[in-house]
Amino acid sequence: MLTHKRLLCWLLIIWVVTAVTACNQAAAPTPTAVLPPTAIPTPAVGTISIVPAVDVGPISPSLLGSNYGPWVAVPVNMLPAAFSSGVRVVRFPGGAWGDRNDLKPYQIDYFMDFLRQMGAEASISVRLREAAPEQAAELVRYVNIEKQYGVRYWSIGNEPTLFAAELQSLNKADDYDTEQYNREWRAFAQAMKAVDPTILLIGPDIHQFTYNFATNPKDSSGRDWMTEFLKANGDLVDVVSFHRYPFPAGQDSATIADLRQQSREWAQTIPYLRSLIAENTGRDIPIALTEVNTHWNQAVGGEATPDSHYNAVWLAELLGQMIRQDVLMVNHWLLTSQGGQGGWGLIGREVLRPSYYVY
């Protein structure tokens, strides 16, 4: 199931060097010989020092992932770039769209043909909000029994931590809490597994999870979403997942210094989640970061906005951290975005954004 890490390490190294060079017109320092892992040099100020002989760990085949959905489409002229991107697993439909709409068979068929040409694997999210377990079971039946697409990864709903606020904004009096979610998630999971016992269930896909318990999502009764999910459904979930967009945090965009500082977060977040999993389930369950980027807003053109070179350097560092932490899957947000949608997409209308080259 695991491939050797050296190819990706070299690709990340090449991209980091390329991106930093593109953003820094100063003369490059004189190259130095590659040193063994036991003699790692101290980097000079303002430079990145690369020691490619260091073995940071095995790479999951699902590490290089993205998100996609029926509300976006890769432009026809950019399809060859999508097919050769190196993205190996795609979450569909990413974001809140899947909890506001029902997936249609033709959308699934188009998506699976698209993935076949990419050489990528699917991760499908079934609708949870205002839906029924029977609908989810029928989707599994269509995809894996009738069409025999063999989709392994399935999730149930998207960011249930935000359901209550959204329902209230629609004047629907529903204080959606951890108890309701955990009960519904379990009913959906059991119905889906009854159709195809081989599927792997991903959850809870909560928003803005970090190592800080105090700031992690809580329901109206103060119960921690991740902790309560693990207690209630730790016996059924196959992959524990969360989302993270560190910026904006009271600001329109991030700076390069912000991105450097934020990258240190991952060395605490993943071990913290592993400890929660072990404490509440008694198991060592794989982890997935199923939505991630620096921003969720539509900022473009800044020094560290999602369409920038430095955002790509941040993404390379993120993936390196996930390799070290032995994370199963990372789904970057988003495969493509155009016009006023923001600069998140690896692929634009007519351009490949810097983060594309990380893959």
PyMOL commands that set and color helices and strands:
alter all, ss='L'
color gray80, all
select helices_A, chain A and resi 6-23+37-39+76-83+96-99+105-118+133-146+160-169+178-195+213-215+225-233+256-281+309-324+339-341+354-358
alter helices_A, ss='H'
color red, helices_A
select strands_A, chain A and resi 65-67+89-92+121-126+153-156+200-206+239-244+287-292+329-332
alter strands_A, ss='S'
color yellow, strands_A
deselect
rebuild
show_as cartoon
